[in-house]
Amino acid sequence: MILPSIETPADLQALSYDQLKQLSQEIRDFIISSVTKTGGHLGSNLGVVELTLALHRVFESPKDILLWDTGHQAYVHKLLTGRRYGFKNLRQRGGLSGYPNRSESQHDWIESSHASTALSYAHGLSVALEQRKELVGHGGKRHVVAIVGDGSLTGGMAYEALNNLGHSNQRVVIVLNDNGRSYAPTISKLSASLTALRLNRTYLTLRERVRRWVPRLPLGKAAYMGIDGFTSVVREMVTPHTFFENLGVRYVGPIDGHDIEALENALKSAAEWDGPIVVHTLTQKGRGYAPAVSDDLKMHDYKLPPQLNVEVARTRSFSQAFSDSLVELASVDDRIVAITAAMAGPTGLLNFQARFPERFFDVGIAEQHAVTAAAGMAMGGLKPVVAIYATFFSRAFDQAHLDVGLLNLPVVFVFDRAGITGDDGPSHHGLLDIALCLAIPNMTVFAPSSAEEVSGMLESALSMSTPTALRYPKTLPKPFDGHVGSGLDARVVARGDGSLCVLAVGKMAPAALSALTLLGEDAKRVTLYDVRVLPPDPKMIDDALTHERIITVEDGTRHGGAGTLMVSALRSRAEELEHPFPTTRILGVPRAYLEHHHPDELLGELGLDARGLADAFTRLLANQPESARVLPEAPRPNYF
């Protein structure tokens, strides 16, 4: 076994290519064994084994800066940088993050779980190193390397960075990991030979001399144009499109991404290039694990088979409820169209895609385009439904605010994975969607407390002439009271004696009902509302003001979120009625980046589980001060 002896990238240097081949297989075996026990991103990491080995043999991390985009393809990088032991608890508290993590290792520079950002980071870091005279070719010996791919080049921000890199001629090595999820040209012996030639410094120097010399000859200008035109035609015939070079970024490739020696030769030559250069590698996503190669969903993100009891087996997820409802509604209304950003499977749109392929649009990792395209569809009389993860809504807030909100267009946003999501860490918690949506005038937010609420809410959203959002969690619905509301009305779940009114949003309504069962006789003092819709139902606001105390509960940020809006509405209404303002509390997630952990455990630590809510209700009924709970932030090291 070679893998146990690899603690740092330096340990790779003495290995022969035969040993590296053996190590590649050991790494694949390790990743398959680990991820099929813990869950995680399987296919993308199986595809970058040889590429990661080559990168760490050519470049000296962390002196040389390796930036991974998307971050979920960095498991092999973690293995080679001393973190093998953390994989037994991958994506669990105390174990490794599923993405690069600055608090884990000095080899991790960015936490790139939102795609298409690495090239912008690379531009900035290259400028910084150049200013400090540490960049190779500018007084130093350090390189900046951005590994992009697995869909990250479908995001517009990547092209903004490419444009700036080419314009400024900033020295960055860009490794395009092409695993079939992005631009995929055909490799051939001719193109491989031309790639080797184009990386050869002697050839490049000679070509420049010829280009300077030929125009001086009689008919030199025509000859020069002929030579230049001929090389362009040949390049077009045997290599991918010259898109990169039109931006001022040198392009070489494609390279077999599973040939370590070829990769090393290409990377060494690219490292000498004085300017931005793309090294295009072709890899196979899921390589070495047949189920990942054949199954698109398993290829991307391996989910552990659920251990179901009878009760859970009968539970329909929010995502499935949305999927079923959308197909049902679309079957009777051909104006309904669905848009997603590379998340058709996770957001429940595969059935819609199969039934209505001409009305389904996957725009890649391009949330901004998705939202403004939806605005155009709405202007044209369609009913667009934009289904994305809640965390990714922040990437398209400007478009939602000004392209949808300002024009008051009937676009329906559907936010999966809203609230605390757990194992994917701080970048994937959907904590800001309510606050962002409520900042947009005329936006209505639906928050189902059960899967049974989804159908009616989606139908209501599609019937409205203003922007709407439907948000729900990743976790399975908790048992509730078996009833659903209607329209824009809040729903009374339990009626108390006027001592305390609880206004619970979405999945927190079942948690609040469970909390009442822990209060004993005090439960009779509590009125519980399933808020359902924001801005809040005026009738609920009036009823809440008849109570001595009011507490709001949400699983999003409590700063500027649902609670803030409801308390503002309560205060305005109390002033209007000249009514005494009750004691109020807002429960929600504090302003902190929550690390990866099981959602229920995180909710418990924040006092947002049944036990924590029962304690909060008890304190408020007894007029005791609120108990603040804030999770500590992870340290953020400075690698310079």
Secondary structure, DSSP 8 states (H G I E B T S, - for coil): --GGG-SSGGGGTT--HHHHHHHHHHHHHHHHHHHHHH-B--HHHHTTHHHHHHHHHHS-TTTSEEEEESGGG-HHHHHHTT-GGGGGGTTSTTS--SS--TTT-TT------SSS-HHHHHHHHHHHHHHTT-BBTTTB-B-EEEEEETTGGGSHHHHHHHHHHHHHT---EEEEEESSSS------HHHHHHHHHHH-HHHHHHHHHHHHHGGGSTTHHHHHHHHHHHHHHHHHHHSS-THHHHTT-EEEEEEETT-HHHHHHHHHHHHT-SS-EEEEEE--TTTT-HHHHH-HHHHH-B-------HHHHT---HHHHHHHHHHHHHTT-TTEEEEESS-TTTTT-HHHHHH-GGGEEE--S-HHHHHHHHHHHHHTT-EEEEEEEGGGGGGGHHIIIIIIITTT---EEEEES-B---TT-TTT-B-SHHHHHHTSTT-EEE--SSTHHHHHHHHHHHH-SS-EEEE--SS------S----TT--EEEE--SSSEEEEE-TTHHHHHHHHHHTSGGGGGGEEEEE--EES--HHHHHHHTTSSEEEEEEEEESSSSHHHHHHHHHHHHHHHHT----EEEEEEE-SS---S--HHHHHHHTT-SHHHHHHHHHHHHTT-----------------
